[in-house]
Amino acid sequence: MKDLTQTEMNNLVINISATSQLLHELLDDLEETSYYRQTLKSATNRLQAELGKVCDSQTNDLWAADNKSMMAVQRGIAQMINQVRKADPLRIAAMGDLLKIDEDALIKETI
């Protein structure tokens, strides 16, 4: 098992929650199309339920410790979902490039 700091664990839990929420929302968008399969939605619901069992106490602790920051994170997740759900794949690639640029800038600032 990989040893993570508390901060790394907190970040991982938030990121898992955000990506599972994104998947759930995107599958909702597929629901009225020929690509939709109830099995996909069921599998996603089971995944979210299992993640909830593992991560909910950690997430609740984070909310209790810093409600203002967690509200900002929740708004950011909602904005990310809205941007990704209406974006074409090239725009998603560009978003990834922008995030990489920001990461590179942060690394340079700390050196």
Beta strands, then each sheet from edge to edge (+ up, - down):
end
